[in-house]
Amino acid sequence: REREREREREREREREGMREKENEREREKRKRERTRERERESEREREREREREREREREREREREREREREREKEREREKEREREREREKERERERERERERERERERERKRKREREREREREREREREREREREKEREREIERERERERERERERERERERESNRERERERERERERERERERERERVIVQYMV
């Protein structure tokens, strides 16, 4: 049994040795791969650097172009500014003309205003005249109304007089009626006496 165990340990050592060799080969392989990868990365880095340089050159060219464009833009801007200045001058001239026109219009408006004011004054005068006329008419109407009232009063007075007359007439009629009644009474008395 001991020899069997020894043989087993020997086989295990052999397997371990084989695993170690395999691991060593694997480490070597990874090392070579890492080396190749570093080389590839170095190449890529060199290529990136070359590309960055090309990009920097393109950027410098773009910058030169932008500078030229800025210069052209400034020139265009100066030209636009000159054009705007010419336009502003024209506009100022137009504004001066409009101002002169507004002044003429204000003058016309002042004239119209004075004329309207005179017209309103004439109208107020006419209105005052009409008002005086209306006032006179109201006075006349008041007088007519007073006259009508006096007439109504006279009519009421006449009516009271007529009523008084009618009342006196009714009183006389009542008196006559009483007299007739007394007369009838005397007649009855005489007739009774004779009977």
Residue frames relative to the residue before (quaternion, step in Angstrom):
aa qw qx qy qz dx dy dz
R 1.0000 0.0000 0.0000 0.0000 0.00 0.00 0.00
E 0.6334 0.5347 -0.3319 0.4502 3.56 0.92 -0.81
R 0.6545 0.5004 -0.3147 0.4713 3.55 0.98 -0.93
E 0.6285 0.5324 -0.3368 0.4562 3.58 1.04 -0.77
R 0.6559 0.4984 -0.3149 0.4715 3.54 0.96 -0.86
E 0.6267 0.5349 -0.3355 0.4568 3.56 1.03 -0.79
R 0.6522 0.5045 -0.3183 0.4677 3.55 0.94 -0.90
E 0.6372 0.5280 -0.3265 0.4568 3.58 1.01 -0.80
R 0.6446 0.5073 -0.3185 0.4751 3.56 1.04 -0.86
E 0.6263 0.5391 -0.3283 0.4576 3.56 1.07 -0.79
R 0.6542 0.5002 -0.3087 0.4759 3.56 0.92 -0.90
E 0.6384 0.5222 -0.3254 0.4624 3.58 1.03 -0.82
R 0.6392 0.5090 -0.3323 0.4710 3.59 1.02 -0.83
E 0.6298 0.5247 -0.3369 0.4631 3.58 1.01 -0.79
R 0.6591 0.4982 -0.3157 0.4667 3.57 0.91 -0.94
E 0.6359 0.5254 -0.3238 0.4634 3.56 1.03 -0.85
G 0.6368 0.5196 -0.3257 0.4673 3.58 1.00 -0.85
M 0.6532 0.5044 -0.3182 0.4665 3.59 0.96 -0.85
R 0.6469 0.5081 -0.3268 0.4653 3.58 0.99 -0.86
E 0.6432 0.5256 -0.3277 0.4501 3.55 1.00 -0.82
K 0.6384 0.5118 -0.3260 0.4735 3.58 1.01 -0.85
E 0.6429 0.5223 -0.3191 0.4605 3.56 0.98 -0.90
N 0.6478 0.5095 -0.3110 0.4732 3.54 0.99 -0.89
E 0.6379 0.5267 -0.3275 0.4566 3.56 1.01 -0.86
R 0.6412 0.5124 -0.3216 0.4720 3.58 0.96 -0.91
E 0.6521 0.5186 -0.3091 0.4586 3.58 0.99 -0.90
R 0.6480 0.5081 -0.3197 0.4687 3.57 1.02 -0.85
E 0.6345 0.5216 -0.3236 0.4697 3.56 0.99 -0.79
K 0.6439 0.5277 -0.3134 0.4568 3.53 0.94 -0.96
R 0.6740 0.4853 -0.2987 0.4701 3.60 0.92 -0.96
K 0.6259 0.5428 -0.3376 0.4468 3.54 1.05 -0.81
R 0.6547 0.4960 -0.3113 0.4779 3.57 0.94 -0.99
E 0.6485 0.5233 -0.3212 0.4498 3.59 0.96 -0.88
R 0.6446 0.5125 -0.3195 0.4689 3.54 1.02 -0.84
T 0.6332 0.5278 -0.3282 0.4613 3.55 1.01 -0.82
R 0.6612 0.4927 -0.3062 0.4757 3.57 0.90 -0.96
E 0.6509 0.5192 -0.3202 0.4520 3.58 0.98 -0.86
R 0.6365 0.5125 -0.3346 0.4692 3.59 1.04 -0.81
E 0.6405 0.5157 -0.3271 0.4655 3.55 1.01 -0.79
R 0.6522 0.5010 -0.3150 0.4737 3.55 0.94 -0.92
E 0.6491 0.5126 -0.3137 0.4663 3.59 0.97 -0.89
S 0.6250 0.5236 -0.3392 0.4692 3.58 1.02 -0.81
E 0.6543 0.5044 -0.3151 0.4671 3.58 0.98 -0.87
R 0.6443 0.5085 -0.3220 0.4718 3.52 0.98 -0.88
E 0.6436 0.5219 -0.3263 0.4550 3.59 0.98 -0.83
R 0.6374 0.5093 -0.3315 0.4737 3.56 1.02 -0.88
E 0.6493 0.5108 -0.3165 0.4662 3.58 0.99 -0.84
R 0.6362 0.5137 -0.3302 0.4716 3.56 1.00 -0.81
E 0.6396 0.5203 -0.3288 0.4605 3.56 0.98 -0.82
R 0.6394 0.5080 -0.3286 0.4744 3.55 0.98 -0.90
E 0.6547 0.5090 -0.3117 0.4638 3.59 0.98 -0.85
R 0.6330 0.5181 -0.3352 0.4674 3.56 1.03 -0.80
E 0.6369 0.5188 -0.3315 0.4640 3.56 1.01 -0.78
R 0.6413 0.5043 -0.3243 0.4788 3.54 0.96 -0.90
E 0.6533 0.5138 -0.3139 0.4590 3.60 0.99 -0.85
R 0.6275 0.5232 -0.3368 0.4681 3.56 1.04 -0.81
E 0.6450 0.5127 -0.3218 0.4665 3.56 1.01 -0.81
R 0.6396 0.5050 -0.3242 0.4804 3.56 0.98 -0.85
E 0.6465 0.5239 -0.3186 0.4540 3.56 0.99 -0.86
R 0.6338 0.5139 -0.3334 0.4722 3.58 1.00 -0.83
E 0.6477 0.5090 -0.3177 0.4695 3.56 1.01 -0.80
R 0.6411 0.5062 -0.3262 0.4758 3.55 0.98 -0.85
E 0.6404 0.5268 -0.3288 0.4521 3.55 0.99 -0.81
R 0.6355 0.5085 -0.3325 0.4764 3.56 0.99 -0.81
E 0.6528 0.5058 -0.3147 0.4680 3.56 1.01 -0.84
R 0.6358 0.5168 -0.3310 0.4681 3.57 1.00 -0.81
E 0.6291 0.5310 -0.3342 0.4589 3.55 1.01 -0.79
R 0.6489 0.4984 -0.3186 0.4787 3.56 0.94 -0.88
E 0.6559 0.5132 -0.3067 0.4608 3.56 1.02 -0.89
R 0.6263 0.5249 -0.3402 0.4653 3.57 1.02 -0.80
E 0.6430 0.5144 -0.3279 0.4631 3.55 0.99 -0.80
R 0.6482 0.4993 -0.3156 0.4805 3.56 0.95 -0.89
E 0.6424 0.5306 -0.3160 0.4538 3.56 1.01 -0.88
K 0.6335 0.5190 -0.3368 0.4647 3.57 0.96 -0.81
E 0.6536 0.5117 -0.3154 0.4599 3.53 0.96 -0.87
R 0.6404 0.5045 -0.3247 0.4795 3.57 0.97 -0.84
E 0.6480 0.5233 -0.3162 0.4542 3.56 0.99 -0.87
R 0.6388 0.5142 -0.3281 0.4690 3.57 0.98 -0.83
E 0.6505 0.5076 -0.3137 0.4698 3.55 1.00 -0.83
K 0.6424 0.5092 -0.3240 0.4723 3.58 0.97 -0.83
E 0.6392 0.5303 -0.3253 0.4522 3.53 1.02 -0.85
R 0.6334 0.5083 -0.3300 0.4812 3.56 0.99 -0.82
E 0.6505 0.5116 -0.3120 0.4666 3.56 1.01 -0.85
R 0.6466 0.5102 -0.3206 0.4678 3.57 0.97 -0.85
E 0.6368 0.5272 -0.3334 0.4531 3.55 1.01 -0.80
R 0.6338 0.5088 -0.3305 0.4798 3.56 0.98 -0.81
E 0.6572 0.5094 -0.3070 0.4630 3.55 0.99 -0.88
R 0.6425 0.5194 -0.3296 0.4569 3.58 0.97 -0.84
E 0.6338 0.5256 -0.3343 0.4586 3.54 1.01 -0.80
K 0.6404 0.5071 -0.3235 0.4775 3.56 0.96 -0.84
E 0.6526 0.5167 -0.3107 0.4590 3.54 1.00 -0.92
R 0.6317 0.5185 -0.3439 0.4625 3.60 0.95 -0.77
E 0.6416 0.5161 -0.3211 0.4678 3.54 1.01 -0.81
R 0.6446 0.5023 -0.3186 0.4803 3.57 0.97 -0.86
E 0.6439 0.5226 -0.3231 0.4559 3.56 1.00 -0.84
R 0.6319 0.5140 -0.3402 0.4698 3.58 0.97 -0.79
E 0.6465 0.5109 -0.3160 0.4703 3.56 1.02 -0.80
R 0.6457 0.5053 -0.3235 0.4722 3.56 0.97 -0.84
E 0.6369 0.5276 -0.3326 0.4532 3.55 1.02 -0.80
R 0.6313 0.5107 -0.3350 0.4780 3.57 0.98 -0.79
E 0.6524 0.5090 -0.3118 0.4670 3.55 1.00 -0.85
R 0.6392 0.5150 -0.3299 0.4663 3.58 0.98 -0.83
E 0.6358 0.5250 -0.3317 0.4583 3.55 1.01 -0.79
R 0.6390 0.5041 -0.3271 0.4802 3.56 0.96 -0.83
E 0.6534 0.5110 -0.3125 0.4628 3.55 1.00 -0.87
R 0.6338 0.5178 -0.3405 0.4629 3.60 0.97 -0.79
E 0.6401 0.5185 -0.3310 0.4604 3.54 1.01 -0.78
R 0.6413 0.5019 -0.3234 0.4819 3.56 0.96 -0.85
E 0.6497 0.5169 -0.3192 0.4571 3.56 1.00 -0.86
R 0.6296 0.5216 -0.3445 0.4613 3.60 0.96 -0.76
K 0.6407 0.5133 -0.3260 0.4688 3.57 1.01 -0.81
R 0.6553 0.5008 -0.3147 0.4699 3.53 0.93 -0.94
K 0.6396 0.5353 -0.3232 0.4471 3.53 1.00 -0.84
R 0.6499 0.4995 -0.3234 0.4728 3.56 0.91 -0.89
E 0.6539 0.5102 -0.3144 0.4618 3.54 0.96 -0.87
R 0.6477 0.5034 -0.3243 0.4711 3.58 0.94 -0.83
E 0.6416 0.5261 -0.3265 0.4528 3.54 1.01 -0.82
R 0.6435 0.4995 -0.3250 0.4805 3.54 0.96 -0.81
E 0.6470 0.5142 -0.3176 0.4649 3.55 1.00 -0.83
R 0.6447 0.5029 -0.3290 0.4724 3.58 0.96 -0.81
E 0.6364 0.5258 -0.3350 0.4542 3.55 1.01 -0.78
R 0.6387 0.5046 -0.3227 0.4831 3.54 1.00 -0.83
E 0.6489 0.5147 -0.3149 0.4636 3.54 1.01 -0.86
R 0.6374 0.5140 -0.3345 0.4666 3.57 0.98 -0.81
E 0.6362 0.5199 -0.3303 0.4646 3.54 1.01 -0.78
R 0.6423 0.5040 -0.3212 0.4798 3.56 0.96 -0.86
E 0.6497 0.5154 -0.3161 0.4609 3.55 1.02 -0.85
R 0.6330 0.5122 -0.3385 0.4716 3.57 0.97 -0.78
E 0.6352 0.5238 -0.3245 0.4657 3.55 1.03 -0.79
R 0.6538 0.4958 -0.3119 0.4791 3.54 0.95 -0.89
E 0.6403 0.5244 -0.3269 0.4563 3.55 1.03 -0.81
R 0.6303 0.5126 -0.3383 0.4749 3.57 0.97 -0.77
E 0.6465 0.5155 -0.3145 0.4662 3.53 1.01 -0.85
R 0.6501 0.5043 -0.3177 0.4713 3.56 0.96 -0.88
E 0.6282 0.5394 -0.3319 0.4519 3.54 1.02 -0.81
K 0.6421 0.5048 -0.3220 0.4788 3.54 0.95 -0.85
E 0.6523 0.5142 -0.3153 0.4591 3.51 0.97 -0.90
R 0.6331 0.5112 -0.3397 0.4717 3.58 0.99 -0.78
E 0.6268 0.5318 -0.3343 0.4610 3.55 1.02 -0.80
R 0.6595 0.4956 -0.3083 0.4736 3.54 0.90 -0.94
E 0.6520 0.5133 -0.3198 0.4573 3.54 1.00 -0.85
I 0.6198 0.5269 -0.3382 0.4732 3.57 1.03 -0.78
E 0.6568 0.5079 -0.3102 0.4631 3.53 0.96 -0.89
R 0.6410 0.5083 -0.3245 0.4749 3.56 0.97 -0.85
E 0.6509 0.5121 -0.3221 0.4586 3.54 0.97 -0.84
R 0.6316 0.5130 -0.3401 0.4714 3.58 0.98 -0.78
E 0.6416 0.5215 -0.3182 0.4639 3.53 1.03 -0.84
R 0.6434 0.5048 -0.3256 0.4745 3.56 0.97 -0.84
E 0.6425 0.5221 -0.3218 0.4595 3.55 1.02 -0.82
R 0.6383 0.5075 -0.3301 0.4754 3.57 0.96 -0.81
E 0.6429 0.5157 -0.3220 0.4660 3.53 1.02 -0.85
R 0.6402 0.5063 -0.3330 0.4721 3.57 0.96 -0.81
E 0.6421 0.5232 -0.3235 0.4575 3.54 1.02 -0.82
R 0.6387 0.5060 -0.3242 0.4805 3.57 0.97 -0.82
E 0.6446 0.5135 -0.3231 0.4652 3.54 1.03 -0.82
R 0.6392 0.5056 -0.3350 0.4728 3.58 0.97 -0.77
E 0.6318 0.5337 -0.3265 0.4575 3.54 1.05 -0.81
R 0.6476 0.5020 -0.3122 0.4808 3.56 0.95 -0.87
E 0.6469 0.5171 -0.3205 0.4598 3.53 1.01 -0.84
R 0.6347 0.5087 -0.3382 0.4732 3.57 0.98 -0.79
E 0.6326 0.5319 -0.3242 0.4603 3.54 1.04 -0.82
R 0.6552 0.4962 -0.3108 0.4774 3.55 0.91 -0.91
E 0.6470 0.5131 -0.3232 0.4621 3.54 0.96 -0.85
S 0.6299 0.5214 -0.3356 0.4676 3.57 0.99 -0.79
N 0.6452 0.5157 -0.3157 0.4670 3.52 0.99 -0.86
R 0.6555 0.5004 -0.3204 0.4661 3.54 0.92 -0.87
E 0.6488 0.5177 -0.3205 0.4563 3.52 1.01 -0.86
R 0.6383 0.5045 -0.3303 0.4785 3.61 0.96 -0.78
E 0.6399 0.5197 -0.3224 0.4652 3.52 1.03 -0.84
R 0.6473 0.4984 -0.3267 0.4752 3.57 0.94 -0.80
E 0.6351 0.5288 -0.3308 0.4556 3.56 1.03 -0.81
R 0.6455 0.5025 -0.3206 0.4775 3.56 0.96 -0.86
E 0.6420 0.5155 -0.3263 0.4644 3.53 1.02 -0.85
R 0.6407 0.5003 -0.3377 0.4746 3.58 0.96 -0.73
E 0.6320 0.5296 -0.3279 0.4610 3.53 1.03 -0.81
R 0.6448 0.5036 -0.3205 0.4774 3.57 0.93 -0.87
E 0.6416 0.5231 -0.3252 0.4572 3.52 1.02 -0.84
R 0.6389 0.5057 -0.3310 0.4760 3.58 0.97 -0.76
E 0.6344 0.5264 -0.3284 0.4611 3.51 1.04 -0.87
R 0.6493 0.5039 -0.3212 0.4705 3.59 0.92 -0.85
E 0.6424 0.5267 -0.3201 0.4555 3.53 1.03 -0.79
R 0.6381 0.5095 -0.3261 0.4763 3.56 1.02 -0.80
E 0.6337 0.5354 -0.3233 0.4553 3.48 1.07 -0.87
R 0.6527 0.5023 -0.3161 0.4709 3.60 0.90 -0.84
E 0.6303 0.5371 -0.3279 0.4547 3.51 1.08 -0.84
R 0.6478 0.5031 -0.3261 0.4699 3.57 0.94 -0.81
E 0.6164 0.5505 -0.3388 0.4497 3.49 1.09 -0.83
R 0.6689 0.4967 -0.3146 0.4549 3.58 0.83 -0.87
V 0.6351 0.5339 -0.3303 0.4500 3.53 1.02 -0.89
I 0.6531 0.5094 -0.3129 0.4648 3.58 0.92 -0.94
V 0.6530 0.5051 -0.3244 0.4618 3.55 0.89 -0.92
Q 0.6597 0.4958 -0.3252 0.4617 3.62 0.86 -0.83
Y 0.6404 0.5390 -0.3285 0.4375 3.50 0.97 -0.84
M 0.6670 0.5034 -0.2915 0.4655 3.51 0.96 -0.95
V 0.6303 0.5036 -0.3419 0.4818 3.55 1.01 -0.69
